[in-house]
Amino acid sequence: MSYKNKKQEAYLISFILMALYFSLLENLIPKPFPWMKLGLANLAGILAMQKFGSRMAYKVLFFRIFIQGLMLGTLFTPGFFVSLGAGFISTSLMCFLYKFNRHFSLVAISSSAAVSHNISQLFLVYVFFFRGIELYSRAVLIFVSIFLAIGFVSGVVIGVLAEKLKIRSVSSRADGSLG
């Protein structure tokens, strides 16, 4: 294994550990629903994407969700699939928008990904838990609005943190090294 691959693997492990730490820390915060989180773990995905590209962001996402599922005993439960599905959709949008990073800041990318994650999450929760139940009411509309607003604000905060922690990408180095 070359030095470049070892260094990239070390970054991958670091990003996964960062994502797991933030995700597990968020489990300590009381919340009304088990799938509701602030999304701090997404900071690791954004930084991984920024440094190494979308492939690394997907690796961080999948390893975090899989390891977290093992640690919390939620592997292959509906909550696991909600997290995996919504994470995949939001990471895909984030990676797509990052291709146009001259036009979109990390704050815009992060907040867009957060809202798409929440919409995907709500859809998947509906499919897994509430399918066949009519949910057209004022209370549901208020809940969804608050849920999306919190996701947007959280995405902005994570985007600001990512901007502050901005790290050089591999392709931005003239000598091609990772350091």
Secondary structure, 3 states (H helix, E strand, C coil): CCHHHHHHHHHHHHHHHHHHHHHHHHHCCCCCCCCCCCCCCHHHHHHHHHHHCHHHHHHHHHHHHHHHHHHHCCCCCHHHHHHHHHHHHHHHHHHHHHCCCCCCCHHHHHHHHHHHHHHHHHHHHHHHHHCCCCCCCHHHHHHHHHHHHHHHHHHHHHHHHHHHCCCCCHHHCCCCCCC
